[in-house]
């Protein structure tokens, strides 16, 4: 069984803010990196693993 590591356990300085939409718009993920670069990811139809890889590659 895999242990799920929460972001604050693996990186105490990481901040996660969740905002849920109730309309029919696309699923968007906004990421702000330590460098100040902001990225908006359209997560519609993208596997979570691909999103994680994208964030890790840019971070």
Phi and psi restraints in degrees (range 20) as a CNS / XPLOR table:
assign (resid 1 and name C) (resid 2 and name N)
       (resid 2 and name CA) (resid 2 and name C) 1.0 -82.0 20.0 2
assign (resid 2 and name N) (resid 2 and name CA)
       (resid 2 and name C) (resid 3 and name N) 1.0 142.0 20.0 2
assign (resid 2 and name C) (resid 3 and name N)
       (resid 3 and name CA) (resid 3 and name C) 1.0 -92.0 20.0 2
assign (resid 3 and name N) (resid 3 and name CA)
       (resid 3 and name C) (resid 4 and name N) 1.0 129.4 20.0 2
assign (resid 3 and name C) (resid 4 and name N)
       (resid 4 and name CA) (resid 4 and name C) 1.0 -84.9 20.0 2
assign (resid 4 and name N) (resid 4 and name CA)
       (resid 4 and name C) (resid 5 and name N) 1.0 121.4 20.0 2
assign (resid 4 and name C) (resid 5 and name N)
       (resid 5 and name CA) (resid 5 and name C) 1.0 -94.8 20.0 2
assign (resid 5 and name N) (resid 5 and name CA)
       (resid 5 and name C) (resid 6 and name N) 1.0 120.0 20.0 2
assign (resid 5 and name C) (resid 6 and name N)
       (resid 6 and name CA) (resid 6 and name C) 1.0 -74.9 20.0 2
assign (resid 6 and name N) (resid 6 and name CA)
       (resid 6 and name C) (resid 7 and name N) 1.0 150.8 20.0 2
assign (resid 6 and name C) (resid 7 and name N)
       (resid 7 and name CA) (resid 7 and name C) 1.0 -58.0 20.0 2
assign (resid 7 and name N) (resid 7 and name CA)
       (resid 7 and name C) (resid 8 and name N) 1.0 -39.1 20.0 2
assign (resid 7 and name C) (resid 8 and name N)
       (resid 8 and name CA) (resid 8 and name C) 1.0 -73.4 20.0 2
assign (resid 8 and name N) (resid 8 and name CA)
       (resid 8 and name C) (resid 9 and name N) 1.0 -21.1 20.0 2
assign (resid 8 and name C) (resid 9 and name N)
       (resid 9 and name CA) (resid 9 and name C) 1.0 -77.6 20.0 2
assign (resid 9 and name N) (resid 9 and name CA)
       (resid 9 and name C) (resid 10 and name N) 1.0 -40.5 20.0 2
assign (resid 9 and name C) (resid 10 and name N)
       (resid 10 and name CA) (resid 10 and name C) 1.0 -84.8 20.0 2
assign (resid 10 and name N) (resid 10 and name CA)
       (resid 10 and name C) (resid 11 and name N) 1.0 -22.9 20.0 2
assign (resid 10 and name C) (resid 11 and name N)
       (resid 11 and name CA) (resid 11 and name C) 1.0 -149.3 20.0 2
assign (resid 11 and name N) (resid 11 and name CA)
       (resid 11 and name C) (resid 12 and name N) 1.0 91.5 20.0 2
assign (resid 11 and name C) (resid 12 and name N)
       (resid 12 and name CA) (resid 12 and name C) 1.0 -59.0 20.0 2
assign (resid 12 and name N) (resid 12 and name CA)
       (resid 12 and name C) (resid 13 and name N) 1.0 -22.8 20.0 2
assign (resid 12 and name C) (resid 13 and name N)
       (resid 13 and name CA) (resid 13 and name C) 1.0 -87.9 20.0 2
assign (resid 13 and name N) (resid 13 and name CA)
       (resid 13 and name C) (resid 14 and name N) 1.0 -6.1 20.0 2
assign (resid 13 and name C) (resid 14 and name N)
       (resid 14 and name CA) (resid 14 and name C) 1.0 -71.7 20.0 2
assign (resid 14 and name N) (resid 14 and name CA)
       (resid 14 and name C) (resid 15 and name N) 1.0 135.3 20.0 2
assign (resid 14 and name C) (resid 15 and name N)
       (resid 15 and name CA) (resid 15 and name C) 1.0 -115.8 20.0 2
assign (resid 15 and name N) (resid 15 and name CA)
       (resid 15 and name C) (resid 16 and name N) 1.0 130.0 20.0 2
assign (resid 15 and name C) (resid 16 and name N)
       (resid 16 and name CA) (resid 16 and name C) 1.0 -122.1 20.0 2
assign (resid 16 and name N) (resid 16 and name CA)
       (resid 16 and name C) (resid 17 and name N) 1.0 127.6 20.0 2
assign (resid 16 and name C) (resid 17 and name N)
       (resid 17 and name CA) (resid 17 and name C) 1.0 -122.0 20.0 2
assign (resid 17 and name N) (resid 17 and name CA)
       (resid 17 and name C) (resid 18 and name N) 1.0 128.1 20.0 2
assign (resid 17 and name C) (resid 18 and name N)
       (resid 18 and name CA) (resid 18 and name C) 1.0 -109.5 20.0 2
assign (resid 18 and name N) (resid 18 and name CA)
       (resid 18 and name C) (resid 19 and name N) 1.0 127.4 20.0 2
assign (resid 18 and name C) (resid 19 and name N)
       (resid 19 and name CA) (resid 19 and name C) 1.0 -130.5 20.0 2
assign (resid 19 and name N) (resid 19 and name CA)
       (resid 19 and name C) (resid 20 and name N) 1.0 119.4 20.0 2
assign (resid 19 and name C) (resid 20 and name N)
       (resid 20 and name CA) (resid 20 and name C) 1.0 -98.2 20.0 2
assign (resid 20 and name N) (resid 20 and name CA)
       (resid 20 and name C) (resid 21 and name N) 1.0 139.3 20.0 2
assign (resid 20 and name C) (resid 21 and name N)
       (resid 21 and name CA) (resid 21 and name C) 1.0 -102.7 20.0 2
assign (resid 21 and name N) (resid 21 and name CA)
       (resid 21 and name C) (resid 22 and name N) 1.0 149.9 20.0 2
assign (resid 21 and name C) (resid 22 and name N)
       (resid 22 and name CA) (resid 22 and name C) 1.0 -114.3 20.0 2
assign (resid 22 and name N) (resid 22 and name CA)
       (resid 22 and name C) (resid 23 and name N) 1.0 4.8 20.0 2
assign (resid 22 and name C) (resid 23 and name N)
       (resid 23 and name CA) (resid 23 and name C) 1.0 -96.3 20.0 2
assign (resid 23 and name N) (resid 23 and name CA)
       (resid 23 and name C) (resid 24 and name N) 1.0 -172.3 20.0 2
assign (resid 23 and name C) (resid 24 and name N)
       (resid 24 and name CA) (resid 24 and name C) 1.0 -96.0 20.0 2
assign (resid 24 and name N) (resid 24 and name CA)
       (resid 24 and name C) (resid 25 and name N) 1.0 20.4 20.0 2
assign (resid 24 and name C) (resid 25 and name N)
       (resid 25 and name CA) (resid 25 and name C) 1.0 -75.2 20.0 2
assign (resid 25 and name N) (resid 25 and name CA)
       (resid 25 and name C) (resid 26 and name N) 1.0 169.5 20.0 2
assign (resid 25 and name C) (resid 26 and name N)
       (resid 26 and name CA) (resid 26 and name C) 1.0 -64.9 20.0 2
assign (resid 26 and name N) (resid 26 and name CA)
       (resid 26 and name C) (resid 27 and name N) 1.0 153.7 20.0 2
assign (resid 26 and name C) (resid 27 and name N)
       (resid 27 and name CA) (resid 27 and name C) 1.0 -79.1 20.0 2
assign (resid 27 and name N) (resid 27 and name CA)
       (resid 27 and name C) (resid 28 and name N) 1.0 119.1 20.0 2
assign (resid 27 and name C) (resid 28 and name N)
       (resid 28 and name CA) (resid 28 and name C) 1.0 -118.7 20.0 2
assign (resid 28 and name N) (resid 28 and name CA)
       (resid 28 and name C) (resid 29 and name N) 1.0 143.5 20.0 2
assign (resid 28 and name C) (resid 29 and name N)
       (resid 29 and name CA) (resid 29 and name C) 1.0 -122.3 20.0 2
assign (resid 29 and name N) (resid 29 and name CA)
       (resid 29 and name C) (resid 30 and name N) 1.0 123.0 20.0 2
assign (resid 29 and name C) (resid 30 and name N)
       (resid 30 and name CA) (resid 30 and name C) 1.0 -101.7 20.0 2
assign (resid 30 and name N) (resid 30 and name CA)
       (resid 30 and name C) (resid 31 and name N) 1.0 127.0 20.0 2
assign (resid 30 and name C) (resid 31 and name N)
       (resid 31 and name CA) (resid 31 and name C) 1.0 -123.2 20.0 2
assign (resid 31 and name N) (resid 31 and name CA)
       (resid 31 and name C) (resid 32 and name N) 1.0 130.6 20.0 2
assign (resid 31 and name C) (resid 32 and name N)
       (resid 32 and name CA) (resid 32 and name C) 1.0 -116.3 20.0 2
assign (resid 32 and name N) (resid 32 and name CA)
       (resid 32 and name C) (resid 33 and name N) 1.0 119.0 20.0 2
assign (resid 32 and name C) (resid 33 and name N)
       (resid 33 and name CA) (resid 33 and name C) 1.0 -85.0 20.0 2
assign (resid 33 and name N) (resid 33 and name CA)
       (resid 33 and name C) (resid 34 and name N) 1.0 164.1 20.0 2
assign (resid 33 and name C) (resid 34 and name N)
       (resid 34 and name CA) (resid 34 and name C) 1.0 -56.9 20.0 2
assign (resid 34 and name N) (resid 34 and name CA)
       (resid 34 and name C) (resid 35 and name N) 1.0 -32.4 20.0 2
assign (resid 34 and name C) (resid 35 and name N)
       (resid 35 and name CA) (resid 35 and name C) 1.0 -69.8 20.0 2
assign (resid 35 and name N) (resid 35 and name CA)
       (resid 35 and name C) (resid 36 and name N) 1.0 -10.2 20.0 2
assign (resid 35 and name C) (resid 36 and name N)
       (resid 36 and name CA) (resid 36 and name C) 1.0 96.6 20.0 2
assign (resid 36 and name N) (resid 36 and name CA)
       (resid 36 and name C) (resid 37 and name N) 1.0 -8.4 20.0 2
assign (resid 36 and name C) (resid 37 and name N)
       (resid 37 and name CA) (resid 37 and name C) 1.0 -69.7 20.0 2
assign (resid 37 and name N) (resid 37 and name CA)
       (resid 37 and name C) (resid 38 and name N) 1.0 132.5 20.0 2
assign (resid 37 and name C) (resid 38 and name N)
       (resid 38 and name CA) (resid 38 and name C) 1.0 -110.0 20.0 2
assign (resid 38 and name N) (resid 38 and name CA)
       (resid 38 and name C) (resid 39 and name N) 1.0 141.2 20.0 2
assign (resid 38 and name C) (resid 39 and name N)
       (resid 39 and name CA) (resid 39 and name C) 1.0 -136.6 20.0 2
assign (resid 39 and name N) (resid 39 and name CA)
       (resid 39 and name C) (resid 40 and name N) 1.0 136.1 20.0 2
assign (resid 39 and name C) (resid 40 and name N)
       (resid 40 and name CA) (resid 40 and name C) 1.0 -109.4 20.0 2
assign (resid 40 and name N) (resid 40 and name CA)
       (resid 40 and name C) (resid 41 and name N) 1.0 122.2 20.0 2
assign (resid 40 and name C) (resid 41 and name N)
       (resid 41 and name CA) (resid 41 and name C) 1.0 -108.4 20.0 2
assign (resid 41 and name N) (resid 41 and name CA)
       (resid 41 and name C) (resid 42 and name N) 1.0 124.5 20.0 2
assign (resid 41 and name C) (resid 42 and name N)
       (resid 42 and name CA) (resid 42 and name C) 1.0 -81.2 20.0 2
assign (resid 42 and name N) (resid 42 and name CA)
       (resid 42 and name C) (resid 43 and name N) 1.0 106.8 20.0 2
assign (resid 42 and name C) (resid 43 and name N)
       (resid 43 and name CA) (resid 43 and name C) 1.0 -90.2 20.0 2
assign (resid 43 and name N) (resid 43 and name CA)
       (resid 43 and name C) (resid 44 and name N) 1.0 9.1 20.0 2
assign (resid 43 and name C) (resid 44 and name N)
       (resid 44 and name CA) (resid 44 and name C) 1.0 -65.6 20.0 2
assign (resid 44 and name N) (resid 44 and name CA)
       (resid 44 and name C) (resid 45 and name N) 1.0 116.4 20.0 2
assign (resid 44 and name C) (resid 45 and name N)
       (resid 45 and name CA) (resid 45 and name C) 1.0 75.4 20.0 2
assign (resid 45 and name N) (resid 45 and name CA)
       (resid 45 and name C) (resid 46 and name N) 1.0 10.6 20.0 2
assign (resid 45 and name C) (resid 46 and name N)
       (resid 46 and name CA) (resid 46 and name C) 1.0 -104.0 20.0 2
assign (resid 46 and name N) (resid 46 and name CA)
       (resid 46 and name C) (resid 47 and name N) 1.0 129.3 20.0 2
assign (resid 46 and name C) (resid 47 and name N)
       (resid 47 and name CA) (resid 47 and name C) 1.0 -62.9 20.0 2
assign (resid 47 and name N) (resid 47 and name CA)
       (resid 47 and name C) (resid 48 and name N) 1.0 147.9 20.0 2
assign (resid 47 and name C) (resid 48 and name N)
       (resid 48 and name CA) (resid 48 and name C) 1.0 -57.4 20.0 2
assign (resid 48 and name N) (resid 48 and name CA)
       (resid 48 and name C) (resid 49 and name N) 1.0 -36.1 20.0 2
assign (resid 48 and name C) (resid 49 and name N)
       (resid 49 and name CA) (resid 49 and name C) 1.0 -62.3 20.0 2
assign (resid 49 and name N) (resid 49 and name CA)
       (resid 49 and name C) (resid 50 and name N) 1.0 -37.9 20.0 2
assign (resid 49 and name C) (resid 50 and name N)
       (resid 50 and name CA) (resid 50 and name C) 1.0 -68.1 20.0 2
assign (resid 50 and name N) (resid 50 and name CA)
       (resid 50 and name C) (resid 51 and name N) 1.0 -37.7 20.0 2
assign (resid 50 and name C) (resid 51 and name N)
       (resid 51 and name CA) (resid 51 and name C) 1.0 -65.5 20.0 2
assign (resid 51 and name N) (resid 51 and name CA)
       (resid 51 and name C) (resid 52 and name N) 1.0 -44.4 20.0 2
assign (resid 51 and name C) (resid 52 and name N)
       (resid 52 and name CA) (resid 52 and name C) 1.0 -60.1 20.0 2
assign (resid 52 and name N) (resid 52 and name CA)
       (resid 52 and name C) (resid 53 and name N) 1.0 -44.7 20.0 2
assign (resid 52 and name C) (resid 53 and name N)
       (resid 53 and name CA) (resid 53 and name C) 1.0 -60.4 20.0 2
assign (resid 53 and name N) (resid 53 and name CA)
       (resid 53 and name C) (resid 54 and name N) 1.0 -43.1 20.0 2
assign (resid 53 and name C) (resid 54 and name N)
       (resid 54 and name CA) (resid 54 and name C) 1.0 -61.2 20.0 2
assign (resid 54 and name N) (resid 54 and name CA)
       (resid 54 and name C) (resid 55 and name N) 1.0 -45.3 20.0 2
assign (resid 54 and name C) (resid 55 and name N)
       (resid 55 and name CA) (resid 55 and name C) 1.0 -65.7 20.0 2
assign (resid 55 and name N) (resid 55 and name CA)
       (resid 55 and name C) (resid 56 and name N) 1.0 -43.6 20.0 2
assign (resid 55 and name C) (resid 56 and name N)
       (resid 56 and name CA) (resid 56 and name C) 1.0 -64.0 20.0 2
assign (resid 56 and name N) (resid 56 and name CA)
       (resid 56 and name C) (resid 57 and name N) 1.0 -38.3 20.0 2
assign (resid 56 and name C) (resid 57 and name N)
       (resid 57 and name CA) (resid 57 and name C) 1.0 -67.7 20.0 2
assign (resid 57 and name N) (resid 57 and name CA)
       (resid 57 and name C) (resid 58 and name N) 1.0 -34.9 20.0 2
assign (resid 57 and name C) (resid 58 and name N)
       (resid 58 and name CA) (resid 58 and name C) 1.0 -82.5 20.0 2
assign (resid 58 and name N) (resid 58 and name CA)
       (resid 58 and name C) (resid 59 and name N) 1.0 -25.8 20.0 2
